[in-house]
Amino acid sequence: MASRSSPIVLHADQEHSGLRTAVLVSLLFCILLFFFLLQMIWPAISPTGLVDFTFMVACIGSLGLGVAVVWGLEKGLKRVWHSGRAIALDKTGIRVQDGDLPDYSLSWDGHMNHLYWTFVLKGYKRGGRERRVPEKWVCLAMQVQEAEHRLIIYTYVSPKQATSLTAVLDQAHFHEISPADVYRTDARSRYLSMPNRPDKIPPEVLAGKDGKFWLAEQRRWTEGFELSASDFETFMKTVTSNQ
C-alpha cells in the first residue's frame, strides 16, 4: 500500500474542538429555526383539531429535524475540516504532521519498534472523548518508534470491530491492560469527582509486566493521534507490510 506514488494521508482527531463547537452552535441554531418555522407552518397544514398541539409539535419536530440536519452537517464537515494533525504513508516511510509542532518522519528502512495494547472503556472515571463512546467499547493503540521519533495512534471501536481489527495481526500482539490498575475506582472517585487522568503510574505497575504498556498509554494521553477504525486498519496493514 505504501508503494503507491501518492501518499496515503490519514487525518487524525476528526472530532476536534473546533468541529465540536461548530456542531453545538449549529444544533442550537437549527432547533430554534425549525421551532419557529413549525410554529408558523403547522396551523396551516395540520388536520382539523390538531392546531392546539402546535407548541408540542414544534418542540418535538424541531429537535428531531435539528438533530438530523446537524448529523449530516457533521459528517460533511469531518471530510473537509481537519484538525491539522495527519499521518502520510508513502514508499519511503511515515511522515507526521502534528499541528504547529515540527513535522518528522520515520523510515521503512530504519529499525522500527512496535508496541500494541488495548483496554475496555469501563471500570474507571472516563472524561473527554472517551466519555462520548459506549463504555463497552474498546481502545486499540499502537506505538511505532524509530530512534528519537515516536508515533502513537489509537482508535475507539465496538468489541466486534476490535476482533476484526486485531485479526489483521496475531491477536497476541495486542496486550490488554486494566484501567483499574492506575485509576481510582472507589465510589467517590467514580461518581462524585471530576474525570481526570492519574498524576502518575504506580511504581508497582511500572515494575510489572504491564509497565512498558502503561508508559506508552500515559504518552497516548498527550501525544496520541486518534484515527477512525478504517484508517487505523490502513495504518497497521501498511506498517506491517513494510517491516
N, C-alpha and C positions, 0 to 999 in steps of 0.2 A: 504493500500500500504506500509505503514511503518512497518508492522508486518513481512515482509519478513526477512529471516535470514541474507541475504546480503543487505547492504545499497544501496539506490538509490543515485548515485553520479551525481550531476548537475554541469557541468563545466561552469564557468561564463566568460564573456568578450571574446567571441570567436574571435572577430576582434581586438586582442591586438596589440600593437605597433610592436612587433617582426614579427608577421604574416603579417601585412600591409607592412612592409619594404621588407620582402621576396617576397611578391606578386608583388610589384612595380618593384623590381630588376628583377624578373623572366619575367615580362611582357616586359621590355625593351630588355632583352636578347633574348626572343622568337621572338619579332618583327624583330630584327636585323638578327637573324639566318634565319628566313623564308624569309626575304628580299633577302639575298644573295643566298639562295637556289633557290628561284623562278627566280632570275636573271640568274642563270646558267641553270635551267631546262626548263624554258618557251620557249626559242628559239628552243629547240629540240622537244617539244611536241605540240607547238602551230600550229593551222591551217595556211595555206598559207595566207599571207597578214596581219597577226596579230603580226608578230615579232616586228614590230615597236612600239607596245604597251607594250613591256616588262617592261619598268620602271613603267608604270601605274599599270600593273597587279601585279608587285612586291610590290608596295606601298599598294594597296588595299588588296591584298591577305595576305601579312604579318601581316597587322593589324587585319584582321578577324581571321586568324589562331592563331595568338598570343593571342588574347582575349579568344578564345575558349579553347586553351590549358591551359591557366592560370586560367580560370574559373574552370575547372576540378581539377587543382592542388590545388586551394584554398579550394575547398570542401573537398579534401582529407586531406589537412593539418589541417583543423579545427577538424577533427576526432582524430588526433594523437598529435597535437602540442597545448597544453593547456596553459592558462595564469598563472597557479599556484594559481588561486583563485577558490574555489569549495565549494559546499554545499553537505553534505551527510545526507540523511534522513534514519533513521533506527527505530527500535522498541522502542528505548529509547528517541529519540528526534532528534534535528538538530545539526550537527557538522559543524563548519565553518572553512575553511582554507583560510586565507587572505594573500597569498603571504608570505613575510618574517615576518609578524606580528604573534604573538602567536595565536594558534588555541583556539577556545572557543566553548561552547555547550549551547544549550537551551533544556530544558527537557519538554516532553509532560505532565509530572506530575506537572510542575510548573504553575504559573499563567502568561500566555502569553497575552499581549495586542496586538491587531491587528489594523492597520490603512491602509486604501486603498484610493488612489487618482489617478486622471487621467487628462490629458490635451492634446490638439491638438497642433501639432508641426507647428504652423503658427502664424503670427502676431508679431513676435519678431526676433531679430538677432540671428540665430542659429549658433553654432560652433561645431567642433569636430564630434563625432559620429552622433549627431542629424542632422548635415548638409548633411549626406550621405544617409538619408532616405527621402521619399517624404514628403512635408510639410502638406499634408492632413492626414498623418498617426497620430497615437495616442500613447502616452506613458501611460502605465499602471504600477502603482507602488504599492508596499505593504511593510509595516514595521511591523516586529514582534519583540516584546521586552519582556524580562523577567529579572527583577531586573536591574542590570547594563549592561546586554548584549543586544545588539540591532543588528538586521539584516534588511537591506533594499535591496529588489530585484526589478527589473523592466524589461520591455521589450518594444520594438517598434513594432507596428503592424498596419495593414490596418484597416480602420473603420469596415469592415466586420469581420475581425478576432477579433477586440475588442469586438464586440457584442457577438460573440461566447464565448470568454473567460469570459466576465463579467457575462454571463449566468450561469457559474459554481457556483457563489454566487448570492445572491439577487443583482440586478443591483444597488440598492440604496447604497450598501456598498462602491462603488467607487465614491468618491466625486470629482466633476470637479472643477479644479482651472483654472484661466486665467493668462497666462504669462504676459499679458498687465498690470496686477496689479503691477508688480515689475520690468519689463524690460522697458527700454526707447524705445518708439515706434515712435519717430519723424523720418522724412525722413533722416536727417543727421546720426542718430544713426543706422538706418536700412541699409543704402546703402553706407555710406562713412566712417564708423568706423569699427574697427576690432571686431569680435564677442567676447564677454566676459560675464561672469556671473555678476549679480549685487553684489556690495560690501556688501550690507546689505538689509534686508527686511524692507520696510517702516513700522514705528510703527503703523500706522492706519490699515495696513494689518494684522499685528500680533495680534492686538486687536480685529479684526473682526472674522467672522465665519470661515474664511479660515486660521486663524493664525497657528493652530497646523499642518495643512497640508503643509503650506509653510515652517515651521521649518523642517519638515521631507523631503520636496523637497530640501531644502538647504543642508541637510545632504546627500541626494542622490548624489549630485554633486561630493562629495569626498569619500563617503563610499559605494555607491551603487554597487550591483552585477547585471550586465546585463545578462539576460538569453534569450535563444531562446523562441519563443512563446509556443512551446510544453513543454519545461522544466518549464516555468512559470506556465503553467496549472498544470503540475505534482506537483509542489511545493504547489500551492493553494489547490488542492484536498487533498494532503497528510496532510497539516496543519489543514484544516477544518475537516477532518475525524478523527483526533486525539484530537480534542478540545471538 
